Structures are given as structure tokens and as C-alpha cells.
Amino acid sequence: MRAALYARYSSDKQREASIEDQFRNCLRLAEREDWQIIHKYTDEALSGAKINRPGYQALLEAAKRKEFDVIVVDEVSRLWRDQEEQWKAVKRLEYQQVHIRGVNDGVNTLSEGFGLLLSIRGAINEEARREIAKRTHRGLTGQAMQGNNAGGKSYGYRHVPIEDATRRDHLGRPLVIAVRREINPEQAEIVRRIFQRFADGYSPRRIAEELNKNKVPPPGAGWNRKTRKCRGWSASAIYGDQKRGFGILINPLYNGTYIWNRTRRQIDPDTKARKHSPRPGNEWIVQEAPELRIVPPELWEKVQTRLKAQRQRSTFQREKISQSARTGRGPKYLFSGLLKCGTCGANYVMVNEHSYGCAAHRDSGPSVCANELRVPRRVVEEKLLEGIKHDLFTPEYIKLFKQEVSRRLVEQKRKATDLGPIKKKLAKVETEIQNILTAIKAGIVTASTKTELEKLETERDSLLKALNVDTRKLDNLGHILPRAVERFKQMIDDLETVTLRDVARARTQIKHLVGDVKLIAEEGRLEAELAGNYAGLLRLTAGNSLRVDKCGTEERT
């Protein structure tokens, strides 16, 4: 049997040798079972609650390619400290016919009733992670109250470790017991320049453009996690976010006041995106640190006075225009959020009352994106609507559309009538539910037990519903094709009228039809690239929405 080994430790304060310790235990089991070691995967200084661990993801990809038959770990907490991810991965691995062996915790997914043991271990591991987080936060609070750095970096400062003269770490080096900040003279000069420019009447965009033009390195080298690209200074980084307390012009540390614990970091359970929400003021740790002041008090006050006046003016304007103000209801222009700059990939946004332009060029200047072309909103809407109406969906395209939709309907109908995998999955879910009920009867109850049970029962209901799927619904979808073309033409003819009445509805239709529109700058002009969307067109022309359930069956709703 082919085996892959996985080892992980979660903190840079732990010993790197723990990886070797884990592998040593795994190798003993592999030798005893006479398994062939195919590969070793590791993740260093990464929490088991994170999904995007490089070693872990490489392990899952190799399992998908069927490169091995068993994953050996010291214990399953090395793989997971999140039950939701644990069960998703276990189900995928079981489908791929890859099982898991834990050396010290006894987990063996080939044994009878492994689900009960894995449920218990998963609950214990997740609860342990929560306790570690609480202890870590408690320790950081103590560091913040002593004026030491409790996490995070601020532009204008560098970190200096505080070492214990008597104790050593596992490498024999003096033990680091805290980290303090000290002013970075070069960056501090840039901070003062930004404050002075803003006090003199410069806008954050103009300041960002000047810094980028002079090739001043931005905070954190300007790395953008979403786009995975390096960006320069931006207006938002300078102006900041008042609620979160982030930004050059509103950072109180530049005025000699250290504030920690202002926000709480949360993970969206669906998207896994990180979100910062404000904490109550009584939970903040506020320490005076005059030795860290970079901006003179009079300059600080002048800048804060201008910021306050701008916020009051913005609030007044929003109140005055009330109904037409952007208050979170979504874009009010037809192509807002749908246009992309073909030069840098940033959004093409309304840069003034009448025109679209590249957001990166506007916020960071030509050194970040050289595309300075702006186009009137009226021209964008007229030309793109004309392209959708006359150029994009020709008779040839409609023919291709009908062929593609027919193929997809046949494929979905075939999936709907193949109930074998659904029955197998239902049997597995039933077994897992019984395992949890057995654990509850035995008195093993944790905070996450009820959540896991409810999730499994919801999945069971969905699978039972899928077993009773009526394939005639899919047959009915085939009948819409003859009238789809007629309905589509009517919809396109009415699109300009809908735009005048309901921008949100028109935007939804365009998003389904063409997705994002790329604007490419060539020889002083902009060219738009449009691409059709078979699935989106089907949704619109059917006059109904198509929902894809967990089993991959398309149904009319």
C-alpha cells in the first residue's frame, strides 16, 4: 500500500524538530504495516484551522490524482482543527478511496464505526483550538498593557525583540519574551511628508500619485491578497477607515497613543473571508507612548480638523440628497462593477459625475497603471448596449446557444436518473448521524455536537429529496428552447427601457449575459471585449431561475 505522511506545527514558537518527531512516529507505523512511503507533506507555523495551507492543499491534490492509498499522521489534529473542513475532506478522501491513519489517537477510517471516534476527536481538537486562541489573546492583552507590540505592523516603525538574558530557546538563542516598537527614521519622514501634504490641501489621491511617481515603497510592499499582485500607494491606505482605525492619517500611534484590541477578526463560514468588526470601547487597550510620536501635535491637530470637516461635509451631502445617495443599496449606474481595465485588471469606475476611468490610475497614479483614458458614461452605455443588441448574439450564436443548452440538459437529466451515488451518500450520512446519537447517549456532548448533528440531518433531507426528483422538470426545460429566442429578442429590445426604470434589474440581466467587460486601451482609444454566457442566457430566456442543488440536479424554481 502506498502511503503519504503529513506533519504540521502551528506556531513559530514551536520547535521545527516537532516535524521530525511526527514523521518518526508515522514511519514506525508504515514500517510495521509494510507500506511504501510516496511523499512527505509539511506545513510550518500554520494553524490547523486554516484551509489554504500549502502542504495540506498539495496533499489533497495528490490524493485526487490517486498518488497514494493512505495518509498517515501523528494524530488527526495535525490535519484539522475545524470539524466542518474535517468532514468535507474525509468525505472527499473516502470517495477517492484514500483512508487515514492516526498513530497516537487510533483513528482508522477503514475500521468499523470510525465516524464516532473521528467525531469525538474532531470536537476535542476544535475546542482545543478555541482554548489556545483564548490563552493567546489573554497573553497579548498583557503585552499591550505593558506597552509592547501585541501584533500587527505600523508603517514608520520597526520591531525590536526583547530577550531574556538567562533563558534560551530550542535553538540555543536568547529567549524572546516580548517585542517593542521603535521609530524607523526613513519611513517616519514619509509619514510626516504625507501629513504635511494633506494639511497643505493635497488630496489622498494626489499624495499617493506623488509617492508612486517618486518610487517610495508602500506599506507591506503593497501586496494585494485578493489580486495577488504588488500595488503602489493608494488613496484608501492614506485616508484610512475610521471605524477600523486603519490608515496613515488616522493612526493614533503617530501622535504617541497606542490602541490595541479595537477590532475583532472573524471568518465568514461560507466564503472563508476575513472580516474585522469593531469591539466596544471598554475593551480597548489604550497606552500613552510619547517616545513613539512621529507627527508634531500641531500638525496632527491640523490634519484631524480637516478630516473631521470632510466627514461632516460628506454626511451633510448624503443627508441632503437622501434618496439618490449611495447608502449600501448597490451600484446606481448600469455598468458599475462590471467594467475591468485591460491594462492592470482593476475596476473601471465612475471617476467623476459623467465618466468612467481606471480605479488604479485614479487612486495610485500612472506609475501603477498608465491607462489614463476616461470614457463618458453615456457613450459606455450606448455602445455596449448596442453591442449586446446587434453584434454579440447573432443567429449563429443563438444556434450555438441552443446546441449547448441541449447538451447540458441531456447531461443533467442523466445525472438526475443515476441515483446510485446519492443512495450511497445517504447511507453514509445515516451512519454518521447514528454515531453522533450514540456519542450523545454515552454522555459525550460538546458545543459543536448539536451543530454537526443539525448539519447532517439537513444533508439527509436534501438527499432524500434528490431521490424523489421528478425528471419531467428537466424535460419541461427542453420545451422552452423554441420560444427562448423570441423571448431573448424581446428582452434585448426592452433592455434600454428597463434601464430607465430599474437599473438593478438591468444590471442583473447584463451580468448574466456577458459577465465582466474588459476595456483595452490601444492607441488612445478604448476597445471593449464582450463574451456570452450560455448558462446566464438560459436563466434569462427561461423566465425562471435555475437552482443547482447539492447533488448537481438543475430544477426550475
TIMAR-871796 format. One record per residue (C-alpha): x, y negated, z negated; residue in one letter. Coordinates in steps of 0.5 Angstrom, whole numbers. Example, Ala and Ser with C-alpha at 12.3 -4.5 7.8 and 13.67 -1.06 7.14 Angstrom:
BEGIN
+-------+-------+-------+----+
!     u !     v !     w ! aa !
+-------+-------+-------+----+
!    25 !     9 !   -16 !  a !
!    27 !     2 !   -14 !  s !
+-------+-------+-------+----+
This chain:
BEGIN
+-------+-------+-------+----+
!     u !     v !     w ! aa !
+-------+-------+-------+----+
!     0 !     0 !     0 !  m !
!     3 !    -7 !     2 !  r !
!     3 !   -12 !    -4 !  a !
!     4 !   -20 !    -5 !  a !
!     6 !   -23 !   -11 !  l !
!     3 !   -29 !   -14 !  y !
!     6 !   -34 !   -19 !  a !
!     5 !   -41 !   -22 !  r !
!     6 !   -45 !   -28 !  y !
!     2 !   -52 !   -29 !  s !
!     7 !   -57 !   -32 !  s !
!    14 !   -60 !   -30 !  d !
!    15 !   -59 !   -38 !  k !
!    15 !   -51 !   -37 !  q !
!    20 !   -47 !   -35 !  r !
!    22 !   -46 !   -28 !  e !
!    24 !   -39 !   -30 !  a !
!    17 !   -37 !   -32 !  s !
!    16 !   -36 !   -25 !  i !
!    21 !   -30 !   -25 !  e !
!    18 !   -28 !   -31 !  d !
!    12 !   -27 !   -28 !  q !
!    15 !   -24 !   -22 !  f !
!    19 !   -19 !   -26 !  r !
!    12 !   -16 !   -29 !  n !
!     9 !   -16 !   -23 !  c !
!    15 !   -12 !   -20 !  l !
!    14 !    -7 !   -25 !  r !
!     7 !    -5 !   -23 !  l !
!     9 !    -5 !   -16 !  a !
!    15 !     0 !   -17 !  e !
!    10 !     4 !   -21 !  r !
!     5 !     5 !   -16 !  e !
!    10 !     5 !   -10 !  d !
!     7 !    -1 !    -7 !  w !
!    11 !    -4 !    -1 !  q !
!    13 !   -12 !    -3 !  i !
!    11 !   -16 !     3 !  i !
!    12 !   -23 !     1 !  h !
!    12 !   -27 !    -6 !  k !
!     8 !   -34 !    -6 !  y !
!     9 !   -39 !   -12 !  t !
!     6 !   -46 !   -14 !  d !
!    10 !   -50 !   -19 !  e !
!     8 !   -55 !   -23 !  a !
!     1 !   -55 !   -21 !  l !
!    -6 !   -54 !   -25 !  s !
!   -10 !   -47 !   -23 !  g !
!   -16 !   -52 !   -23 !  a !
!   -13 !   -55 !   -16 !  k !
!   -15 !   -51 !   -10 !  i !
!   -10 !   -54 !    -5 !  n !
!    -4 !   -51 !    -8 !  r !
!     1 !   -50 !    -2 !  p !
!     3 !   -43 !    -4 !  g !
!    -5 !   -41 !    -6 !  y !
!    -7 !   -43 !     1 !  q !
!    -2 !   -39 !     4 !  a !
!    -3 !   -33 !     0 !  l !
!   -11 !   -34 !     2 !  l !
!    -9 !   -35 !    10 !  e !
!    -4 !   -29 !    10 !  a !
!   -10 !   -25 !     7 !  a !
!   -15 !   -27 !    12 !  k !
!    -9 !   -24 !    17 !  r !
!    -9 !   -18 !    13 !  k !
!    -2 !   -18 !    12 !  e !
!    -3 !   -14 !     5 !  f !
!    -8 !   -10 !     2 !  d !
!    -7 !   -12 !    -6 !  v !
!    -5 !   -19 !    -9 !  i !
!    -1 !   -18 !   -16 !  v !
!    -1 !   -23 !   -21 !  v !
!     2 !   -23 !   -28 !  d !
!    -6 !   -25 !   -30 !  e !
!   -11 !   -28 !   -26 !  v !
!   -11 !   -35 !   -30 !  s !
!    -5 !   -36 !   -25 !  r !
!    -9 !   -35 !   -19 !  l !
!   -15 !   -39 !   -22 !  w !
!   -18 !   -43 !   -28 !  r !
!   -24 !   -45 !   -24 !  d !
!   -30 !   -40 !   -24 !  q !
!   -33 !   -43 !   -18 !  e !
!   -27 !   -42 !   -14 !  e !
!   -25 !   -35 !   -17 !  q !
!   -32 !   -32 !   -15 !  w !
!   -31 !   -35 !    -8 !  k !
!   -24 !   -33 !    -7 !  a !
!   -26 !   -26 !   -10 !  v !
!   -32 !   -25 !    -5 !  k !
!   -27 !   -27 !     1 !  r !
!   -22 !   -22 !    -1 !  l !
!   -27 !   -17 !    -2 !  e !
!   -29 !   -18 !     5 !  y !
!   -22 !   -18 !     8 !  q !
!   -21 !   -11 !     4 !  q !
!   -16 !   -14 !    -1 !  v !
!   -16 !   -13 !    -8 !  h !
!   -13 !   -16 !   -14 !  i !
!    -9 !   -13 !   -20 !  r !
!    -7 !   -17 !   -26 !  g !
!    -1 !   -14 !   -30 !  v !
!    -3 !   -17 !   -37 !  n !
!   -10 !   -18 !   -37 !  d !
!   -12 !   -11 !   -34 !  g !
!   -16 !   -14 !   -28 !  v !
!   -17 !    -9 !   -22 !  n !
!   -22 !   -11 !   -17 !  t !
!   -22 !    -3 !   -15 !  l !
!   -25 !    -1 !   -21 !  s !
!   -32 !     0 !   -23 !  e !
!   -35 !    -6 !   -27 !  g !
!   -29 !   -10 !   -26 !  f !
!   -34 !   -16 !   -25 !  g !
!   -36 !   -16 !   -32 !  l !
!   -28 !   -17 !   -34 !  l !
!   -27 !   -22 !   -29 !  l !
!   -33 !   -26 !   -31 !  s !
!   -30 !   -26 !   -38 !  i !
!   -23 !   -27 !   -36 !  r !
!   -25 !   -33 !   -32 !  g !
!   -30 !   -36 !   -37 !  a !
!   -24 !   -36 !   -42 !  i !
!   -19 !   -39 !   -37 !  n !
!   -23 !   -44 !   -35 !  e !
!   -25 !   -46 !   -43 !  e !
!   -17 !   -46 !   -44 !  a !
!   -16 !   -51 !   -38 !  r !
!   -21 !   -56 !   -42 !  r !
!   -18 !   -55 !   -48 !  e !
!   -11 !   -56 !   -45 !  i !
!   -14 !   -63 !   -42 !  a !
!   -17 !   -65 !   -49 !  k !
!   -10 !   -64 !   -52 !  r !
!    -6 !   -67 !   -46 !  t !
!   -11 !   -73 !   -47 !  h !
!   -10 !   -74 !   -54 !  r !
!    -2 !   -74 !   -53 !  g !
!    -3 !   -79 !   -48 !  l !
!    -7 !   -83 !   -53 !  t !
!    -2 !   -83 !   -58 !  g !
!     4 !   -85 !   -53 !  q !
!    -1 !   -91 !   -50 !  a !
!    -2 !   -93 !   -57 !  m !
!     6 !   -94 !   -58 !  q !
!     7 !   -98 !   -52 !  g !
!    10 !   -92 !   -48 !  n !
!     7 !   -90 !   -41 !  n !
!     2 !   -86 !   -41 !  a !
!     1 !   -84 !   -34 !  g !
!     1 !   -88 !   -27 !  g !
!     6 !   -93 !   -24 !  k !
!     5 !  -100 !   -23 !  s !
!     9 !  -104 !   -18 !  y !
!    14 !  -108 !   -21 !  g !
!    16 !  -103 !   -26 !  y !
!    21 !   -97 !   -26 !  r !
!    20 !   -92 !   -31 !  h !
!    26 !   -90 !   -36 !  v !
!    26 !   -84 !   -40 !  p !
!    27 !   -84 !   -48 !  i !
!    31 !   -78 !   -50 !  e !
!    31 !   -74 !   -57 !  d !
!    39 !   -74 !   -59 !  a !
!    38 !   -68 !   -63 !  t !
!    34 !   -63 !   -58 !  r !
!    35 !   -60 !   -52 !  r !
!    30 !   -58 !   -46 !  d !
!    30 !   -51 !   -43 !  h !
!    36 !   -53 !   -38 !  l !
!    40 !   -56 !   -44 !  g !
!    39 !   -63 !   -43 !  r !
!    37 !   -68 !   -48 !  p !
!    29 !   -67 !   -49 !  l !
!    25 !   -73 !   -46 !  v !
!    20 !   -75 !   -52 !  i !
!    17 !   -81 !   -48 !  a !
!    17 !   -86 !   -42 !  v !
!    18 !   -93 !   -43 !  r !
!    17 !   -98 !   -37 !  r !
!    22 !  -104 !   -35 !  e !
!    22 !  -109 !   -30 !  i !
!    24 !  -108 !   -23 !  n !
!    27 !  -114 !   -21 !  p !
!    27 !  -114 !   -14 !  e !
!    19 !  -112 !   -14 !  q !
!    18 !  -117 !   -19 !  a !
!    20 !  -122 !   -14 !  e !
!    15 !  -119 !    -9 !  i !
!     9 !  -120 !   -15 !  v !
!    11 !  -127 !   -16 !  r !
!    11 !  -129 !    -9 !  r !
!     4 !  -125 !    -8 !  i !
!     1 !  -129 !   -14 !  f !
!     4 !  -136 !   -11 !  q !
!     2 !  -135 !    -4 !  r !
!    -5 !  -133 !    -7 !  f !
!    -5 !  -139 !   -12 !  a !
!    -3 !  -144 !    -6 !  d !
!    -9 !  -142 !    -2 !  g !
!    -7 !  -136 !     2 !  y !
!   -12 !  -130 !     3 !  s !
!   -10 !  -123 !     1 !  p !
!   -10 !  -121 !     9 !  r !
!    -5 !  -127 !    11 !  r !
!    -1 !  -125 !     5 !  i !
!    -1 !  -117 !     7 !  a !
!     1 !  -119 !    14 !  e !
!     7 !  -123 !    12 !  e !
!     9 !  -118 !     7 !  l !
!     9 !  -113 !    13 !  n !
!    12 !  -117 !    18 !  k !
!    18 !  -118 !    13 !  n !
!    18 !  -110 !    12 !  k !
!    17 !  -111 !     5 !  v !
!    16 !  -103 !     2 !  p !
!     9 !  -103 !     0 !  p !
!     7 !   -99 !    -7 !  p !
!     8 !   -92 !    -7 !  g !
!    11 !   -93 !     0 !  a !
!     4 !   -94 !     3 !  g !
!     2 !   -87 !     3 !  w !
!    -5 !   -86 !     5 !  n !
!    -8 !   -79 !     2 !  r !
!   -14 !   -79 !     7 !  k !
!   -11 !   -80 !    14 !  t !
!    -4 !   -77 !    11 !  r !
!     0 !   -83 !    15 !  k !
!     4 !   -88 !    12 !  c !
!     1 !   -95 !    12 !  r !
!     4 !  -102 !    10 !  g !
!     1 !  -107 !     5 !  w !
!    -7 !  -108 !     6 !  s !
!   -11 !  -114 !     3 !  a !
!   -15 !  -109 !    -1 !  s !
!    -9 !  -107 !    -5 !  a !
!    -7 !  -114 !    -6 !  i !
!   -14 !  -117 !    -8 !  y !
!   -16 !  -110 !   -12 !  g !
!   -22 !  -107 !   -15 !  d !
!   -25 !  -111 !   -21 !  q !
!   -29 !  -105 !   -24 !  k !
!   -23 !  -100 !   -24 !  r !
!   -18 !  -105 !   -26 !  g !
!   -13 !  -103 !   -20 !  f !
!   -10 !  -109 !   -15 !  g !
!    -4 !  -113 !   -15 !  i !
!    -8 !  -120 !   -17 !  l !
!   -12 !  -117 !   -23 !  i !
!    -6 !  -112 !   -26 !  n !
!    -6 !  -115 !   -33 !  p !
!     1 !  -112 !   -34 !  l !
!     4 !  -117 !   -30 !  y !
!     1 !  -122 !   -36 !  n !
!     4 !  -118 !   -41 !  g !
!    -2 !  -114 !   -43 !  t !
!    -2 !  -106 !   -43 !  y !
!    -9 !  -103 !   -42 !  i !
!   -10 !   -95 !   -42 !  w !
!   -16 !   -91 !   -41 !  n !
!   -20 !   -96 !   -37 !  r !
!   -23 !   -90 !   -33 !  t !
!   -25 !   -83 !   -33 !  r !
!   -23 !   -79 !   -27 !  r !
!   -28 !   -74 !   -24 !  q !
!   -28 !   -69 !   -19 !  i !
!   -34 !   -68 !   -14 !  d !
!   -36 !   -61 !   -15 !  p !
!   -39 !   -61 !    -7 !  d !
!   -33 !   -65 !    -4 !  t !
!   -28 !   -64 !    -9 !  k !
!   -26 !   -71 !    -8 !  a !
!   -23 !   -75 !   -14 !  r !
!   -27 !   -81 !   -17 !  k !
!   -26 !   -86 !   -22 !  h !
!   -31 !   -88 !   -26 !  s !
!   -31 !   -94 !   -32 !  p !
!   -30 !   -92 !   -39 !  r !
!   -34 !   -96 !   -45 !  p !
!   -29 !  -102 !   -47 !  g !
!   -29 !   -99 !   -54 !  n !
!   -25 !   -93 !   -51 !  e !
!   -20 !   -97 !   -48 !  w !
!   -13 !   -98 !   -51 !  i !
!   -10 !  -105 !   -51 !  v !
!    -3 !  -106 !   -53 !  q !
!     1 !  -113 !   -52 !  e !
!     7 !  -112 !   -48 !  a !
!    10 !  -119 !   -47 !  p !
!    17 !  -116 !   -45 !  e !
!    13 !  -113 !   -39 !  l !
!    11 !  -120 !   -37 !  r !
!    13 !  -122 !   -29 !  i !
!     8 !  -127 !   -28 !  v !
!     8 !  -134 !   -32 !  p !
!     2 !  -135 !   -36 !  p !
!     0 !  -142 !   -32 !  e !
!     1 !  -138 !   -25 !  l !
!    -3 !  -132 !   -28 !  w !
!    -9 !  -137 !   -30 !  e !
!    -9 !  -141 !   -24 !  k !
!   -10 !  -134 !   -20 !  v !
!   -15 !  -132 !   -24 !  q !
!   -19 !  -138 !   -24 !  t !
!   -19 !  -138 !   -16 !  r !
!   -21 !  -130 !   -16 !  l !
!   -27 !  -132 !   -21 !  k !
!   -29 !  -138 !   -16 !  a !
!   -29 !  -133 !   -10 !  q !
!   -33 !  -128 !   -14 !  r !
!   -38 !  -133 !   -16 !  q !
!   -39 !  -135 !    -9 !  r !
!   -40 !  -128 !    -7 !  s !
!   -45 !  -127 !   -12 !  t !
!   -49 !  -133 !   -10 !  f !
!   -49 !  -132 !    -3 !  q !
!   -51 !  -125 !    -4 !  r !
!   -57 !  -127 !    -8 !  e !
!   -59 !  -133 !    -3 !  k !
!   -59 !  -128 !     3 !  i !
!   -62 !  -123 !    -1 !  s !
!   -65 !  -118 !     4 !  q !
!   -60 !  -118 !     9 !  s !
!   -54 !  -118 !     4 !  a !
!   -50 !  -111 !     4 !  r !
!   -52 !  -108 !    -2 !  t !
!   -50 !  -101 !    -1 !  g !
!   -56 !   -99 !     4 !  r !
!   -52 !   -97 !     9 !  g !
!   -49 !  -101 !    15 !  p !
!   -53 !  -106 !    19 !  k !
!   -50 !  -106 !    25 !  y !
!   -51 !  -101 !    31 !  l !
!   -44 !   -98 !    32 !  f !
!   -41 !  -100 !    25 !  s !
!   -37 !   -94 !    22 !  g !
!   -38 !   -90 !    29 !  l !
!   -32 !   -94 !    33 !  l !
!   -25 !   -92 !    32 !  k !
!   -18 !   -95 !    34 !  c !
!   -15 !   -91 !    39 !  g !
!    -8 !   -94 !    37 !  t !
!    -8 !   -93 !    30 !  c !
!   -14 !   -89 !    28 !  g !
!   -17 !   -94 !    23 !  a !
!   -24 !   -96 !    24 !  n !
!   -27 !  -102 !    29 !  y !
!   -31 !  -106 !    24 !  v !
!   -34 !  -113 !    24 !  m !
!   -28 !  -118 !    23 !  v !
!   -33 !  -124 !    24 !  n !
!   -40 !  -125 !    25 !  e !
!   -40 !  -124 !    32 !  h !
!   -34 !  -119 !    34 !  s !
!   -31 !  -112 !    32 !  y !
!   -24 !  -111 !    31 !  g !
!   -19 !  -106 !    28 !  c !
!   -19 !  -106 !    21 !  a !
!   -12 !  -104 !    20 !  a !
!   -10 !  -110 !    24 !  h !
!   -14 !  -115 !    21 !  r !
!   -12 !  -112 !    14 !  d !
!    -5 !  -111 !    15 !  s !
!    -3 !  -115 !    21 !  g !
!     1 !  -113 !    27 !  p !
!     6 !  -109 !    24 !  s !
!     2 !  -104 !    22 !  v !
!    -3 !  -104 !    28 !  c !
!    -1 !  -108 !    34 !  a !
!    -9 !  -108 !    37 !  n !
!   -11 !  -115 !    36 !  e !
!   -17 !  -114 !    41 !  l !
!   -23 !  -116 !    39 !  r !
!   -30 !  -115 !    43 !  v !
!   -37 !  -118 !    42 !  p !
!   -42 !  -114 !    38 !  r !
!   -47 !  -116 !    44 !  r !
!   -42 !  -113 !    49 !  v !
!   -41 !  -107 !    45 !  v !
!   -48 !  -105 !    44 !  e !
!   -50 !  -107 !    51 !  e !
!   -44 !  -103 !    55 !  k !
!   -44 !   -97 !    50 !  l !
!   -52 !   -96 !    50 !  l !
!   -51 !   -97 !    58 !  e !
!   -46 !   -91 !    58 !  g !
!   -50 !   -87 !    54 !  i !
!   -56 !   -88 !    58 !  k !
!   -53 !   -87 !    65 !  h !
!   -46 !   -84 !    65 !  d !
!   -46 !   -79 !    59 !  l !
!   -52 !   -75 !    60 !  f !
!   -52 !   -74 !    68 !  t !
!   -56 !   -68 !    71 !  p !
!   -50 !   -64 !    71 !  e !
!   -49 !   -65 !    63 !  y !
!   -56 !   -63 !    62 !  i !
!   -55 !   -57 !    66 !  k !
!   -49 !   -55 !    61 !  l !
!   -53 !   -57 !    55 !  f !
!   -59 !   -52 !    57 !  k !
!   -54 !   -47 !    58 !  q !
!   -50 !   -48 !    52 !  e !
!   -56 !   -48 !    47 !  v !
!   -59 !   -42 !    50 !  s !
!   -52 !   -38 !    49 !  r !
!   -53 !   -41 !    42 !  r !
!   -60 !   -39 !    41 !  l !
!   -58 !   -32 !    43 !  v !
!   -52 !   -31 !    38 !  e !
!   -56 !   -34 !    32 !  q !
!   -62 !   -29 !    34 !  k !
!   -57 !   -23 !    34 !  r !
!   -54 !   -25 !    27 !  k !
!   -61 !   -26 !    24 !  a !
!   -63 !   -19 !    26 !  t !
!   -57 !   -16 !    24 !  d !
!   -59 !   -15 !    16 !  l !
!   -53 !   -10 !    14 !  g !
!   -48 !   -15 !    11 !  p !
!   -54 !   -19 !     8 !  i !
!   -56 !   -13 !     4 !  k !
!   -49 !   -11 !     2 !  k !
!   -48 !   -18 !     0 !  k !
!   -55 !   -18 !    -4 !  l !
!   -53 !   -11 !    -8 !  a !
!   -46 !   -14 !   -10 !  k !
!   -50 !   -20 !   -13 !  v !
!   -55 !   -16 !   -16 !  e !
!   -49 !   -12 !   -20 !  t !
!   -45 !   -19 !   -22 !  e !
!   -52 !   -21 !   -25 !  i !
!   -52 !   -15 !   -29 !  q !
!   -45 !   -15 !   -31 !  n !
!   -47 !   -22 !   -34 !  i !
!   -53 !   -20 !   -37 !  l !
!   -49 !   -14 !   -40 !  t !
!   -44 !   -19 !   -43 !  a !
!   -49 !   -23 !   -46 !  i !
!   -53 !   -18 !   -49 !  k !
!   -46 !   -16 !   -52 !  a !
!   -45 !   -23 !   -55 !  g !
!   -40 !   -26 !   -50 !  i !
!   -43 !   -32 !   -49 !  v !
!   -39 !   -39 !   -46 !  t !
!   -41 !   -46 !   -44 !  a !
!   -40 !   -43 !   -37 !  s !
!   -44 !   -37 !   -37 !  t !
!   -51 !   -40 !   -36 !  k !
!   -49 !   -44 !   -30 !  t !
!   -46 !   -38 !   -27 !  e !
!   -52 !   -34 !   -28 !  l !
!   -56 !   -39 !   -25 !  e !
!   -52 !   -40 !   -19 !  k !
!   -52 !   -32 !   -18 !  l !
!   -60 !   -32 !   -18 !  e !
!   -60 !   -38 !   -13 !  t !
!   -56 !   -34 !    -9 !  e !
!   -60 !   -28 !   -10 !  r !
!   -67 !   -32 !    -8 !  d !
!   -63 !   -34 !    -2 !  s !
!   -61 !   -27 !     1 !  l !
!   -68 !   -24 !    -1 !  l !
!   -71 !   -30 !     4 !  k !
!   -66 !   -28 !     9 !  a !
!   -68 !   -21 !     9 !  l !
!   -75 !   -23 !    11 !  n !
!   -73 !   -28 !    16 !  v !
!   -78 !   -29 !    22 !  d !
!   -74 !   -29 !    28 !  t !
!   -80 !   -31 !    32 !  r !
!   -78 !   -38 !    30 !  k !
!   -72 !   -37 !    34 !  l !
!   -76 !   -35 !    40 !  d !
!   -80 !   -42 !    39 !  n !
!   -74 !   -46 !    39 !  l !
!   -72 !   -43 !    46 !  g !
!   -79 !   -46 !    49 !  h !
!   -77 !   -53 !    47 !  i !
!   -72 !   -53 !    53 !  l !
!   -76 !   -54 !    59 !  p !
!   -79 !   -60 !    55 !  r !
!   -73 !   -62 !    52 !  a !
!   -70 !   -66 !    58 !  v !
!   -76 !   -70 !    58 !  e !
!   -76 !   -72 !    51 !  r !
!   -69 !   -73 !    51 !  f !
!   -70 !   -78 !    57 !  k !
!   -76 !   -82 !    53 !  q !
!   -71 !   -82 !    47 !  m !
!   -66 !   -85 !    51 !  i !
!   -71 !   -90 !    54 !  d !
!   -73 !   -92 !    48 !  d !
!   -66 !   -93 !    44 !  l !
!   -66 !  -100 !    45 !  e !
!   -73 !  -101 !    43 !  t !
!   -71 !   -97 !    37 !  v !
!   -65 !  -101 !    35 !  t !
!   -69 !  -107 !    35 !  l !
!   -74 !  -104 !    30 !  r !
!   -70 !   -99 !    26 !  d !
!   -62 !  -100 !    26 !  v !
!   -61 !   -94 !    21 !  a !
!   -65 !   -89 !    26 !  r !
!   -62 !   -91 !    32 !  a !
!   -55 !   -90 !    29 !  r !
!   -57 !   -83 !    27 !  t !
!   -59 !   -82 !    34 !  q !
!   -53 !   -84 !    37 !  i !
!   -48 !   -81 !    31 !  k !
!   -52 !   -74 !    34 !  h !
!   -51 !   -76 !    41 !  l !
!   -44 !   -78 !    41 !  v !
!   -40 !   -78 !    34 !  g !
!   -35 !   -83 !    34 !  d !
!   -33 !   -87 !    39 !  v !
!   -26 !   -88 !    41 !  k !
!   -24 !   -95 !    43 !  l !
!   -17 !   -95 !    47 !  i !
!   -13 !  -102 !    48 !  a !
!   -10 !  -102 !    55 !  e !
!    -7 !  -108 !    59 !  e !
!   -11 !  -113 !    55 !  g !
!   -18 !  -109 !    55 !  r !
!   -21 !  -104 !    51 !  l !
!   -24 !   -98 !    54 !  e !
!   -29 !   -93 !    50 !  a !
!   -29 !   -86 !    50 !  e !
!   -35 !   -82 !    49 !  l !
!   -36 !   -75 !    48 !  a !
!   -43 !   -71 !    48 !  g !
!   -45 !   -66 !    42 !  n !
!   -50 !   -60 !    44 !  y !
!   -52 !   -59 !    37 !  a !
!   -54 !   -66 !    36 !  g !
!   -58 !   -67 !    42 !  l !
!   -62 !   -60 !    41 !  l !
!   -63 !   -63 !    34 !  r !
!   -66 !   -70 !    37 !  l !
!   -70 !   -67 !    43 !  t !
!   -73 !   -62 !    39 !  a !
!   -76 !   -67 !    35 !  g !
!   -75 !   -63 !    29 !  n !
!   -68 !   -62 !    25 !  s !
!   -65 !   -55 !    25 !  l !
!   -62 !   -53 !    18 !  r !
!   -57 !   -47 !    18 !  v !
!   -58 !   -43 !    11 !  d !
!   -52 !   -39 !     8 !  k !
!   -53 !   -33 !    12 !  c !
!   -52 !   -37 !    18 !  g !
!   -59 !   -37 !    21 !  t !
!   -62 !   -43 !    24 !  e !
!   -69 !   -45 !    22 !  e !
!   -74 !   -50 !    24 !  r !
!   -76 !   -55 !    18 !  t !
+-------+-------+-------+----+
